[in-house]
């Protein structure tokens, strides 16, 4: 058995902006083969900046460039990075969904992949038929499929709809079935791209547990996710991608996550997020228009706030449909990416919850004075329909802004500077004499 599961050498994938690559006829292929020596001579003896088909090089973008790494059998590798970093493109190349423009990848073992909801499913076929179809694509024999069939159906929780065409499935049912097939049919290598982006909290927990079982069973897993807690829990090593290149690859998952969040903090250094028209945030239950950190005067914080000052989190948006399951709040994360706490407007007894009506709404919540230590923090907007789906998921697609805290820690002569830990609350103490 090979001591390498995946070997990638100088991998690159280029896309043409705005248009598809032109299709080649047989005549084009034969002509290119015949004229190749002359083209080579011309290429090396001309200063022209035109690429093939006469298209300027600027009309192309490299989704991946010079990517090289090796993964050992049984290793669980997290792949992280900002949107557009090349994470999904890398998995598509490894799963042979798309061909690389340059370089190569060697795969040792059978691959199971879950790259997006419904990949490999035929919408007109039933859930039962798609299980057999998907398994056959993975190279499984019918006997193996039959052995795993009940386990797959039980995990996916779609038994009632097993003979219904999957085009009638919800996105949650789709991804549950797709993940169940990919994880239970025992490929040597499992590629997973944002499987936790769809589904409720119970299903996400179930997926993490199953991926943990897969990893402990000695199979190789490449896991793309914006959920850093899941990456740190599951993965033994981590690849950090940035604009198609590897910024860091090693066995320190925490180091990679710290570097990722420090990059985010440097580019998201404002105390205010304003809706930019992205469809990502539009929904009828709550479409955010702004997300701000303000001081006691209600003005957006333009500099550091004191620990003993009033710090407010302000959320504004529009509601078209009133849904009692709507939950809104915020998450505070330290500069190294660790979550400090979450807060929802439903934290208090139900009779104290704010009431909503259709139209524009504003929510405000005060961060308790003398809570946060000195430092920089990332504040993310949390939004969901409770136990149903995420609207804005922290660590993945949540609007975010930053908060800087400096000074105001304590009146004590001993503790006027930052101390250990993420929070610095002032606690009351009492003493009594004991005989």
Buried (B, 14 or more C-beta within 10 A) or exposed (E): EEEBBBBBBEBBBBBBEEEEEEEEEEEEEEEEEEEEEEEEEEEEEEEEEEBEEEBEEEEBEBBBBBBEBBBBBBBBBBBBBBEBBBBBBBBBBBBEBBEBBBBEBEBBBBBBBBBBBBBBBBEEBBBBBBBBBBBEEBEBEEEBBEEBBEEBBEBBBBEEBBEBBBEEBEEBBBBBBBBBBBBBBBBBBBBBBBBBBBBBEEBBEBBBEBBBEBBEEEBBBBBBBBBBBBBBEBBBBBBBBBBBBBBBBEEEBEBBBBBBBBBBBEEBEBBBBEBEEEEEBEBEBBBBBBBBBBBEEEEBBEEBBBBBBBBBBBBBBBBEEEBEEBBBBBBBBBBBBBBBEBBBBBEEEEEEBEEBEEEEBEBBBEBEBBBBBBBBBBBBBBBBBBEEBBBBBBBBBBBBBBBBBBBBBBEEEEEEEBEEEBBBEBEEEEEEEEE
